[in-house]
Amino acid sequence: MKAATRFIHAGVHPDPSTGAIMTPIYQTSTYVQEAPGKHKGYEYARTQNPTRTQLQNALAAAENGTFGISFGSGLAATDTLLKLFKPGDEIISTNDLYGGTYRLMRKIWEDFGLKFHFIDMSDAENIKKYISKATRMIWVETPTNPLIRIIDIKACAAIAKEANALLAVDNTFASPYLQNPLDLGADIVMHSATKYIGGHSDVVHGCIITNDKTIADQLYFLQNACGAVPGPQDCFLLLRGLKTLHVRMQRHCENGEKVARFLRQHPKVAKVHWCGFEDHPNHVIAKEQMRGFGGMMSFELKDNTVEAAEKLLASTKIFACAESLGGVESLIGHPASMTHASIPREERIANGLADSLVRLSVGIEDADDLIEDLNQAIG
Ligand SMILES: *Cc1c(COP(=O)(O)O)cnc(C)c1O
């Protein structure tokens, strides 16, 4: 089955009690048992919920995977995954990681004895230097935020296999439409479904997908034992969002390309980071492992100052200044004063985040309007 058909049909079935084509929101905390222990597979709603079950199956199918496990947020998914490990275990992670994931690893899990290496993976060979007997997992996020660097998933999978470690990929930025890490050799895929999968900026949700039954069983156990579960209404919104993922992504890609090309020729723009440009340092890998280049990008101004970027952000009329990404509406952000404000300036600049760097999540509005908006705002 091709992606477009899978996103609409796979994993979901008409409701058995009524035939409702859309999975109902099973807003219940418990299920009546015929006799003690005699039930229809549903006992208590932290453990199982029919709306969640359908969503988990649909998300698994969207990633060409077997098992889907849903959580109340992307970070809840990652937090639960990290509970697979024991004190002394080592995890090798990317250095330009989503800030919340970095905070979770550094400020919470390090205190419980996990050891993290945050390293540059733009050349996957670099990972080998950090492999030890204690390495249990390689954690990859690609494309990265906000510089849209690309990490070679296949190469990471080979290194993980040789080290007897798991490869997990945060696939939030690409979405299951543009990239399927399990097909490239990853063991685990994680999504902040808050972003492209939900797609309408109205729900916070996370999920993990895997083909490995042992890992899945451990995660289902942790999902119930630790309880970071999503509510049924959120699951319904995600099921609804997933059905249009492919058409939204096609438009995100088209608009992304138009906006990136417009910005690149603008006399006041110094540099545009978008993985669809042939001279992007990782373009070849992007082309190999992704079906398109998406609507995420960032750019620097020739007037490379915080003030110039802030002026631009104050002037857009369609692009809304907000954190998050992946919704139908276009968003604009300034990493230096928003998502990356807690990083000291020298360190931020050493990591390639210029003062004037502006990040865009290009939505699915009319591309001409988006370009006109940026043009008047850049001035
Ligand atoms: C938003 C995001 C997360 C965290 O997900 P939440 O749903 O906000 O908890 C993790 N990784 C990436 C790449 C993200 O963009």
The ligand as an ORCA input file, in Angstrom:
! r2SCAN-3c Opt
* xyz 0 1
  C       8.648     19.538     19.796
  C       9.724     18.557     19.653
  C       9.961     17.577     20.640
  C       9.169     17.522     21.937
  O       7.859     17.180     21.718
  P       6.630     17.700     22.629
  O       5.453     17.114     21.943
  O       6.668     19.197     22.620
  O       6.868     17.143     24.003
  C      10.963     16.647     20.416
  N      11.725     16.686     19.292
  C      11.538     17.614     18.337
  C      12.406     17.594     17.132
  C      10.549     18.582     18.483
  O      10.384     19.520     17.532
*
